[in-house]
Amino acid sequence: MSAAVIEILASDGYEGLRVDDVAERAGVSKTTLYRRAPSKAALVVDVLRGLKHDHVPLPDTGDIASDLRSLVRDLYRSLDGTALGRALAGLLAEKDRDPELTEAIEQLWHSRQQQVGSVIRRGIDAGTIRPGLDEASLVEFLAGPAYYRLLVTGQRLDPASATRHADALVAAVVR
Protein backbone atom coordinates (compact mmCIF):
# COMPACT_ATOMS: atom_id res chain seq x y z
CA MET A 1 0.00 0.00 0.00
CA SER A 2 2.83 2.44 0.79
CA ALA A 3 4.28 2.02 -2.68
CA ALA A 4 0.87 2.78 -4.22
CA VAL A 5 0.52 5.96 -2.17
CA ILE A 6 4.03 7.13 -3.08
CA GLU A 7 3.49 6.38 -6.78
CA ILE A 8 0.21 8.31 -6.88
CA LEU A 9 1.68 11.22 -4.92
CA ALA A 10 4.56 11.31 -7.40
CA SER A 11 2.31 11.37 -10.45
CA ASP A 12 -0.77 13.26 -9.25
CA GLY A 13 0.37 15.15 -6.14
CA TYR A 14 -1.40 15.38 -2.82
CA GLU A 15 -4.45 17.06 -4.34
CA GLY A 16 -4.79 14.25 -6.88
CA LEU A 17 -4.47 11.45 -4.34
CA ARG A 18 -7.72 9.50 -4.05
CA VAL A 19 -8.24 6.63 -1.64
CA ASP A 20 -10.11 4.72 -4.37
CA ASP A 21 -7.05 4.88 -6.63
CA VAL A 22 -4.77 3.71 -3.82
CA ALA A 23 -7.05 0.76 -3.07
CA GLU A 24 -7.13 -0.24 -6.74
CA ARG A 25 -3.37 0.09 -7.23
CA ALA A 26 -2.57 -1.71 -3.96
CA GLY A 27 -5.09 -4.47 -4.65
CA VAL A 28 -7.03 -3.98 -1.42
CA SER A 29 -10.60 -3.00 -0.70
CA LYS A 30 -11.56 0.58 0.06
CA THR A 31 -13.00 -0.65 3.35
CA THR A 32 -9.62 -2.02 4.37
CA LEU A 33 -7.94 1.28 3.56
CA TYR A 34 -10.57 3.35 5.36
CA ARG A 35 -10.17 1.18 8.46
CA ARG A 36 -6.45 1.81 8.43
CA ALA A 37 -6.70 5.50 7.52
CA PRO A 38 -10.05 7.29 7.57
CA SER A 39 -8.91 10.18 5.35
CA LYS A 40 -6.43 11.06 2.64
CA ALA A 41 -4.29 12.96 5.12
CA ALA A 42 -4.32 10.02 7.54
CA LEU A 43 -3.28 7.69 4.71
CA VAL A 44 -0.29 9.85 3.78
CA VAL A 45 0.67 10.31 7.42
CA ASP A 46 0.58 6.52 7.87
CA VAL A 47 2.95 6.08 4.92
CA LEU A 48 5.32 8.80 6.19
CA ARG A 49 5.38 7.24 9.64
CA GLY A 50 6.27 3.93 8.02
CA LEU A 51 9.13 5.58 6.13
CA LYS A 52 10.33 7.07 9.42
CA HIS A 53 10.86 3.56 10.76
CA ASP A 54 12.68 2.33 7.65
CA HIS A 55 16.34 1.97 8.44
CA VAL A 56 18.64 3.60 5.92
CA PRO A 57 21.82 1.56 5.41
CA LEU A 58 24.65 3.62 6.84
CA PRO A 59 28.25 3.31 5.70
CA ASP A 60 30.91 2.41 8.23
CA THR A 61 34.12 1.90 6.29
CA GLY A 62 36.42 3.32 8.95
CA ASP A 63 37.12 6.30 6.67
CA ILE A 64 34.83 9.27 7.42
CA ALA A 65 35.52 10.87 4.02
CA SER A 66 34.33 7.73 2.23
CA ASP A 67 31.32 7.45 4.52
CA LEU A 68 30.27 11.06 3.90
CA ARG A 69 30.69 10.65 0.14
CA SER A 70 28.57 7.51 0.28
CA LEU A 71 25.80 9.28 2.24
CA VAL A 72 25.65 12.11 -0.29
CA ARG A 73 25.62 9.75 -3.29
CA ASP A 74 22.90 7.60 -1.69
CA LEU A 75 20.76 10.67 -0.95
CA TYR A 76 21.06 11.95 -4.52
CA ARG A 77 20.29 8.50 -5.92
CA SER A 78 17.20 8.11 -3.72
CA LEU A 79 15.74 11.44 -4.86
CA ASP A 80 16.82 11.76 -8.51
CA GLY A 81 13.83 11.09 -10.73
CA THR A 82 12.32 8.64 -8.26
CA ALA A 83 8.72 8.39 -7.12
CA LEU A 84 9.91 9.10 -3.59
CA GLY A 85 11.69 12.30 -4.67
CA ARG A 86 8.65 13.56 -6.59
CA ALA A 87 6.30 12.60 -3.75
CA LEU A 88 8.41 14.37 -1.12
CA ALA A 89 8.65 17.51 -3.23
CA GLY A 90 4.87 17.64 -3.54
CA LEU A 91 4.25 16.87 0.12
CA LEU A 92 6.64 19.59 1.26
CA ALA A 93 4.63 22.07 -0.79
CA GLU A 94 1.43 20.91 0.95
CA LYS A 95 2.67 20.43 4.50
CA ASP A 96 1.68 23.81 5.91
CA ARG A 97 -1.96 23.18 5.06
CA ASP A 98 -2.31 20.17 7.33
CA PRO A 99 -0.85 20.03 10.86
CA GLU A 100 -0.91 16.22 10.95
CA LEU A 101 1.00 16.07 7.67
CA THR A 102 3.48 18.67 8.97
CA GLU A 103 4.09 16.60 12.11
CA ALA A 104 4.62 13.39 10.12
CA ILE A 105 7.12 15.09 7.79
CA GLU A 106 8.99 16.56 10.75
CA GLN A 107 9.14 13.13 12.40
CA LEU A 108 10.49 11.62 9.18
CA TRP A 109 13.21 14.31 8.95
CA HIS A 110 14.10 13.89 12.61
CA SER A 111 14.48 10.14 12.15
CA ARG A 112 16.71 10.60 9.08
CA GLN A 113 18.76 13.29 10.85
CA GLN A 114 19.37 10.93 13.77
CA GLN A 115 20.51 8.15 11.44
CA VAL A 116 22.87 10.34 9.40
CA GLY A 117 23.98 12.10 12.58
CA SER A 118 25.30 8.81 13.92
CA VAL A 119 27.85 8.68 11.08
CA ILE A 120 28.88 12.27 11.72
CA ARG A 121 29.15 11.61 15.48
CA ARG A 122 31.56 8.79 14.70
CA GLY A 123 33.77 11.22 12.80
CA ILE A 124 33.58 13.84 15.53
CA ASP A 125 34.39 11.27 18.22
CA ALA A 126 37.31 9.92 16.20
CA GLY A 127 38.68 13.42 15.65
CA THR A 128 38.51 13.10 11.86
CA ILE A 129 36.02 15.95 11.54
CA ARG A 130 37.36 19.42 12.18
CA PRO A 131 36.76 20.59 15.75
CA GLY A 132 34.06 23.16 16.43
CA LEU A 133 31.59 21.75 13.91
CA ASP A 134 28.33 20.50 15.35
CA GLU A 135 26.42 17.44 14.24
CA ALA A 136 23.13 19.21 13.40
CA SER A 137 24.80 21.75 11.12
CA LEU A 138 26.77 19.03 9.35
CA VAL A 139 23.60 17.01 8.68
CA GLU A 140 22.07 20.13 7.12
CA PHE A 141 25.25 20.73 5.08
CA LEU A 142 25.14 17.14 3.90
CA ALA A 143 21.45 17.17 2.86
CA GLY A 144 20.84 20.83 2.03
CA PRO A 145 22.27 21.02 -1.51
CA ALA A 146 20.31 17.95 -2.62
CA TYR A 147 17.02 19.34 -1.36
CA TYR A 148 17.88 22.76 -2.82
CA ARG A 149 18.25 21.16 -6.24
CA LEU A 150 15.08 19.09 -5.78
CA LEU A 151 12.83 21.84 -4.42
CA VAL A 152 14.23 25.18 -5.58
CA THR A 153 16.12 24.86 -8.85
CA GLY A 154 14.58 21.64 -10.15
CA GLN A 155 18.00 20.53 -11.35
CA ARG A 156 18.74 16.83 -11.63
CA LEU A 157 20.45 15.13 -8.75
CA ASP A 158 22.85 13.36 -11.07
CA PRO A 159 26.01 11.47 -10.10
CA ALA A 160 28.32 14.32 -11.19
CA SER A 161 26.46 16.78 -8.96
CA ALA A 162 26.56 14.31 -6.09
CA THR A 163 30.33 13.96 -6.51
CA ARG A 164 30.87 17.75 -6.54
CA HIS A 165 28.70 18.12 -3.44
CA ALA A 166 30.42 15.24 -1.62
CA ASP A 167 33.89 16.56 -2.47
CA ALA A 168 32.97 20.03 -1.19
CA LEU A 169 31.56 18.55 2.02
CA VAL A 170 34.66 16.44 2.66
CA ALA A 171 37.02 19.34 1.87
CA ALA A 172 35.15 21.58 4.30
CA VAL A 173 34.79 19.24 7.27
CA VAL A 174 37.34 16.42 7.23
CA ARG A 175 40.75 16.98 8.84
N, C-alpha and C positions, 0 to 999 in steps of 0.2 A: 504494500500500500504506500509506503514512503516513497518508493521510486515513482509511482504513478503521480503522487502529489508534486514531486520535484519536477517531473517531466512536464506536467501541465502548467506549473508556475513558470517554467522556462519558456514555454511556447506562448502562453496566453496571459501571463501575469496574474497577480492576485485578484484583480477585478474579474478576470476571465475564468477563474477557478470555480468549477461547479462540482458539488458533491456527487451528482449523478455521473459526471464524466470520470471522476476518480473511481467510483464503484465499478463502472464498466471496464476501465483500463486495468484495475487491480483484480478484476474477476471475483468481486464480492458483492453481496447484496447491499442496497442502500440502507436497509434496516441495520445491518451489521456496522456500517460506517457511522450511522447516526447514534448508535449505542456507544460507540467509542468516542465520537466527537459530535456533539449536537449542533455545531455550526461550522461554517467555513473557517472562521478564525481559530476555533478550537482544533480543527483538523490540522491546520498549518502549525499551530503551537505544538501539537502532539508530535509532528514530524521533526520540528526544530529541537524539541526536548530529546527525541531519540538520537539526533545527530550529536547533541551535547555529550551523550554517553558513549558515542563511538570513540574508540581509542585510535588516535593518529599514530602510526609507527614513527618512532623518534630515533634518529641516528645516534649512535654512541660508538664512534670509531676510535676514540682516544685522542682525536685531533679536532679541536674546537673549530678551526677554520673549515675543515671538511664537513663537519656537522652543520655549521651555519649555512654553507653553500647548499647542502642537501635540503635543509628546511626551506630555503628560498626557492630552489628548483621545484620541490614538491608542491609548494603553495601555488606557484605559477601554473604548474601542470594541472592541479585540481580545479583551477578557475578558468583556464584558457579555453573558451569555446565549449565548455561543458554545460550540461543541464544545471548542475549545482551552481556554477558561476552565474548563469543567467537568472536562475531563481533567486539567489542571494541579492543580486543587483536590484531586482524588482521588489523584493521584500524590504530592502533597506529604504527604498523610496516610499513604501507604504507604512513603515513602522510607527510613525508619529500619529497615525490615525487610529491606532488600536493599542491601548495600554497592555493588553495581554500579549500581543505580538511583540511589542517593544521589550517586555520583560523576557520573553523566550529568546529573542535575538541577543539581548544582553547576557543571558545565562550561557548561550552558545559561545559568545566571544570570551566570556570569563573562563569557560572550560578550556577553550583552545589556548588562551593566554597562559593558563596554568601549565598546560602540557609543554608548550614551547618554552616557557619560562624555566622549566626544569633543565633543559639543555643549556640555557644561558647561565643558570645558577651553577651548573657543573663547571663552566668556563671561569666564572667569577671565583668560585671556591678553589679552583686549581691555579689561579693567578695568570691564566692565559688571556683573559680579557682585561683591557686597560683598567686600572683602578679609577674609582670615582664615577663609573657608569652604573646606573641602576637597572635592574632587571626589567621593570615596567617600560622604561624608555626604550630599551633595546628590543623588546618585543614589538613595540610600535614601529621602530626603525626597520625591523625585519619585515613586517607585514605592510606597512604604510604605502610604499611605492606600488605594490601589486594592486592594492585596493584603489589607489589613485588612478592607475591605468584602467581598472575595471569600471569604476564609477564616475570618474571625472572626464578623462580624455577619450575613453572608449578604445584605446590602443590595445592591440593584441598583447597577450602575456606569453610571448614566444620564448623559446630557449635562449636566444641571444640577449634578450632583455633581462631574463632571469640571471644569466651569467654576469652581465654588467652590474646589476643590482647586488648580487652576491659578492662580487669582487669589491664593490664600494663598501659594503657592510664590513667585510673582513678587514679591508685596509683601515677602516675607521676605528674598529673596536678590538682587534686582536693584537696582542703584544708581539 
